[in-house]
Amino acid sequence: MSCSQVDFGNITFKNPVVMASGTFGFGKEYGECYDVSKLGGISTKGITMEQRDGNKGIRVWETPSGIMNSVGLENPGVEGFLADEASYLEKLDTRILVNVSGSKIEDYVESVRRIEDTPFEIIELNISCPNVKSGGMAFGTNADSAYGIVKEIRKHTAKMLMVKLSPNVGDIAEIASACVEAGADAISLINTIQAMAVDVKKRKIIFDNTYAGLSGPAIRPIALRMVHQVARAVDVPIMGMGGIVTGEDAISFIMAGASCVQVGTANFMDLRAGTRIIEEIETFMEREKIKSLSEITGIL
């Protein structure tokens, strides 16, 4: 048993490090570089009811302390996922979180129903994507709409239901509380922060969709604040994310109240970021004589 093993609700993770949706595909490409079963878990690319090609134009733009993206939920659709990706993921010795998104509640419901018979134990309900013109983040921008979609999805799944929240809101603790009241088993946060970039020589906005999502180290202090606020408002496990690059970054999220963390942008900076961060967490625990991460979870 690893010293960094954690309990997330009634599910045990071999370590707290999960690869964030949209940064790890379905794990195959990274699996050619290292043993991804060493990871605590993988959150799949966001799955929608129908196949999507994503947004046109520039999709990724580098900033001094992170990246912006406007991928727009490119994915094979739920049937493509089940036909071409699920069997590979089923063979991995790590937790698989199926990230589900959509434009309307009916789409979310149908996707969740089709996933229900798979062995994957956790659904990450994405109501926070800022890069689609309808649905996505709209469900997560106020407590009433968040409550409504979670309440409906809860009727159609017995799996752990984890809701991924947007930081582009006024009171994130209020929205997290509404999700838990509606039946969420866990909360993950934060998604990217809406941002904008300009090509001054061409005198035009970089992204066809005007705004894009900013991720990476620049958003870490904001993400930490929001994880701390949500941890004090709800009594379900939290999966924190936002600019985690090192093991000590991950530890700071755990101290703020997260039981597990997700790593996203760091995967583009270092292909082996996930396993490196696990090693750094365990080195920190050994140095600080911490026997279990539960000793420091939410101590702040």
Secondary structure in CASP SS format (residue, H / E / C, confidence):
PFRMAT SS
TARGET T0000
AUTHOR 0000-0000-0000
METHOD secondary structure of the structure
MODEL  1
M C 1.00
S C 1.00
C C 1.00
S C 1.00
Q C 1.00
V E 1.00
D E 1.00
F E 1.00
G C 1.00
N C 1.00
I E 1.00
T E 1.00
F E 1.00
K C 1.00
N C 1.00
P C 1.00
V E 1.00
V E 1.00
M E 1.00
A C 1.00
S C 1.00
G C 1.00
T C 1.00
F C 1.00
G C 1.00
F C 1.00
G C 1.00
K H 1.00
E H 1.00
Y H 1.00
G H 1.00
E C 1.00
C C 1.00
Y C 1.00
D C 1.00
V H 1.00
S H 1.00
K H 1.00
L C 1.00
G C 1.00
G E 1.00
I E 1.00
S E 1.00
T C 1.00
K C 1.00
G C 1.00
I E 1.00
T C 1.00
M C 1.00
E C 1.00
Q C 1.00
R E 1.00
D C 1.00
G C 1.00
N C 1.00
K C 1.00
G C 1.00
I C 1.00
R C 1.00
V E 1.00
W E 1.00
E E 1.00
T E 1.00
P C 1.00
S C 1.00
G E 1.00
I E 1.00
M E 1.00
N E 1.00
S C 1.00
V C 1.00
G C 1.00
L C 1.00
E C 1.00
N E 1.00
P C 1.00
G H 1.00
V H 1.00
E H 1.00
G H 1.00
F H 1.00
L H 1.00
A H 1.00
D H 1.00
E C 1.00
A H 1.00
S H 1.00
Y H 1.00
L H 1.00
E H 1.00
K C 1.00
L C 1.00
D C 1.00
T C 1.00
R E 1.00
I E 1.00
L E 1.00
V E 1.00
N E 1.00
V E 1.00
S C 1.00
G C 1.00
S C 1.00
K C 1.00
I H 1.00
E H 1.00
D H 1.00
Y H 1.00
V H 1.00
E H 1.00
S H 1.00
V H 1.00
R H 1.00
R H 1.00
I H 1.00
E C 1.00
D C 1.00
T C 1.00
P C 1.00
F C 1.00
E C 1.00
I E 1.00
I E 1.00
E E 1.00
L E 1.00
N E 1.00
I C 1.00
S C 1.00
C C 1.00
P C 1.00
N C 1.00
V C 1.00
K C 1.00
S C 1.00
G C 1.00
G H 1.00
M H 1.00
A H 1.00
F H 1.00
G H 1.00
T C 1.00
N C 1.00
A H 1.00
D H 1.00
S H 1.00
A H 1.00
Y H 1.00
G H 1.00
I H 1.00
V H 1.00
K H 1.00
E H 1.00
I H 1.00
R H 1.00
K C 1.00
H C 1.00
T C 1.00
A C 1.00
K C 1.00
M E 1.00
L E 1.00
M E 1.00
V E 1.00
K E 1.00
L C 1.00
S C 1.00
P C 1.00
N C 1.00
V C 1.00
G C 1.00
D C 1.00
I H 1.00
A H 1.00
E H 1.00
I H 1.00
A H 1.00
S H 1.00
A H 1.00
C H 1.00
V H 1.00
E H 1.00
A H 1.00
G C 1.00
A C 1.00
D C 1.00
A E 1.00
I E 1.00
S E 1.00
L E 1.00
I C 1.00
N C 1.00
T C 1.00
I E 1.00
Q E 1.00
A E 1.00
M C 1.00
A C 1.00
V E 1.00
D E 1.00
V C 1.00
K C 1.00
K C 1.00
R C 1.00
K E 1.00
I E 1.00
I C 1.00
F C 1.00
D C 1.00
N C 1.00
T C 1.00
Y C 1.00
A E 1.00
G E 1.00
L E 1.00
S E 1.00
G C 1.00
P H 1.00
A H 1.00
I H 1.00
R H 1.00
P H 1.00
I H 1.00
A H 1.00
L H 1.00
R H 1.00
M H 1.00
V H 1.00
H H 1.00
Q H 1.00
V H 1.00
A H 1.00
R C 1.00
A C 1.00
V C 1.00
D C 1.00
V C 1.00
P C 1.00
I E 1.00
M E 1.00
G E 1.00
M E 1.00
G C 1.00
G C 1.00
I C 1.00
V C 1.00
T C 1.00
G H 1.00
E H 1.00
D H 1.00
A H 1.00
I H 1.00
S H 1.00
F H 1.00
I H 1.00
M H 1.00
A H 1.00
G C 1.00
A C 1.00
S C 1.00
C E 1.00
V E 1.00
Q E 1.00
V E 1.00
G C 1.00
T C 1.00
A H 1.00
N H 1.00
F H 1.00
M H 1.00
D C 1.00
L C 1.00
R C 1.00
A H 1.00
G H 1.00
T H 1.00
R H 1.00
I H 1.00
I H 1.00
E H 1.00
E H 1.00
I H 1.00
E H 1.00
T H 1.00
F H 1.00
M H 1.00
E H 1.00
R H 1.00
E C 1.00
K C 1.00
I C 1.00
K C 1.00
S C 1.00
L H 1.00
S H 1.00
E H 1.00
I C 1.00
T C 1.00
G C 1.00
I C 1.00
L C 1.00
END
